[in-house]
Amino acid sequence: MGTRPAVRRRAHLAPRPKATPMTGSRIPGLLVPAVFLLALVVGICWYVRHRDDD
C-alpha cells in the first residue's frame, strides 16, 4: 500500500473586506432583539412573582 502525500487545502474564498465603522442602519438590528429579550425576562419575573396571587 502506498502512502498519500499530505494535501494542503486552500480556502478558495474571496478576501475578507476591511472592517467598516458601524452605521446607524445597524442599530435597529441590535436593539430589537435586546428589547425583546428584556421584555421576555421582565415578563418571566412578573409571572414568577404573581403566579400564586388569588
Distance bins in CASP14 RR format, pairs under 12 A and 6 or more apart:
PFRMAT RR
TARGET T0000
AUTHOR 0000-0000-0000
RMODE 2
METHOD distances of the structure
MODEL  1
20 26 0 0 0 0 0 1 0 0 0 0 0
22 29 0 0 0 0 0 1 0 0 0 0 0
22 30 0 0 0 0 1 0 0 0 0 0 0
23 29 0 0 0 0 0 1 0 0 0 0 0
23 30 0 0 0 0 0 1 0 0 0 0 0
24 30 0 0 0 0 1 0 0 0 0 0 0
24 31 0 0 0 0 0 1 0 0 0 0 0
25 31 0 0 0 0 0 1 0 0 0 0 0
26 32 0 0 0 0 0 1 0 0 0 0 0
27 33 0 0 0 0 0 1 0 0 0 0 0
27 34 0 0 0 0 0 1 0 0 0 0 0
27 35 0 0 0 0 0 1 0 0 0 0 0
28 34 0 0 0 0 0 1 0 0 0 0 0
28 35 0 0 0 0 1 0 0 0 0 0 0
28 36 0 0 0 0 0 1 0 0 0 0 0
29 35 0 0 0 0 0 1 0 0 0 0 0
29 36 0 0 0 0 0 1 0 0 0 0 0
30 36 0 0 0 0 0 1 0 0 0 0 0
30 37 0 0 0 0 0 1 0 0 0 0 0
31 37 0 0 0 0 0 1 0 0 0 0 0
31 38 0 0 0 0 0 1 0 0 0 0 0
32 38 0 0 0 0 0 1 0 0 0 0 0
32 39 0 0 0 0 0 1 0 0 0 0 0
33 39 0 0 0 0 0 1 0 0 0 0 0
33 40 0 0 0 0 0 1 0 0 0 0 0
34 40 0 0 0 0 0 1 0 0 0 0 0
34 41 0 0 0 0 0 1 0 0 0 0 0
35 41 0 0 0 0 0 1 0 0 0 0 0
35 42 0 0 0 0 0 1 0 0 0 0 0
36 42 0 0 0 0 0 1 0 0 0 0 0
36 43 0 0 0 0 0 1 0 0 0 0 0
37 43 0 0 0 0 0 1 0 0 0 0 0
37 44 0 0 0 0 0 1 0 0 0 0 0
38 44 0 0 0 0 0 1 0 0 0 0 0
38 45 0 0 0 0 0 1 0 0 0 0 0
39 45 0 0 0 0 0 1 0 0 0 0 0
39 46 0 0 0 0 0 1 0 0 0 0 0
40 46 0 0 0 0 0 1 0 0 0 0 0
40 47 0 0 0 0 0 1 0 0 0 0 0
41 47 0 0 0 0 0 1 0 0 0 0 0
41 48 0 0 0 0 0 1 0 0 0 0 0
42 48 0 0 0 0 0 1 0 0 0 0 0
42 49 0 0 0 0 0 1 0 0 0 0 0
43 49 0 0 0 0 1 0 0 0 0 0 0
43 50 0 0 0 0 1 0 0 0 0 0 0
43 51 0 0 0 0 0 1 0 0 0 0 0
44 50 0 0 0 0 0 1 0 0 0 0 0
44 51 0 0 0 0 0 1 0 0 0 0 0
45 51 0 0 0 0 0 1 0 0 0 0 0
46 53 0 0 0 0 0 1 0 0 0 0 0
47 53 0 0 0 0 0 1 0 0 0 0 0
END
